[in-house]
Amino acid sequence: MTSSRPEPDRGAKRHCCARAGIPLYLLVDREKKTVTVFSEPKDDDYVADVRVPFGRPLALPEPFAFELDTSELF
């Protein structure tokens, strides 16, 4: 979830996770009212991402493989 300073969550933290090879990065962006799952880390970023607005389900890939209900995030 984004903190009171969301820019590092959207950028620097995401890039650090990708560099570390963490397979998924989930960002709940309170300011933009979206949920994004980043996947397929390559170098210092993720190749793929899926973003949905709060209230829409978000399909999470393996190893989770379930649909995240974001309706409670309104």
Order of alpha helices (4+ residues) and beta strands (2+ residues): alpha-alpha-beta-beta-beta-beta-beta
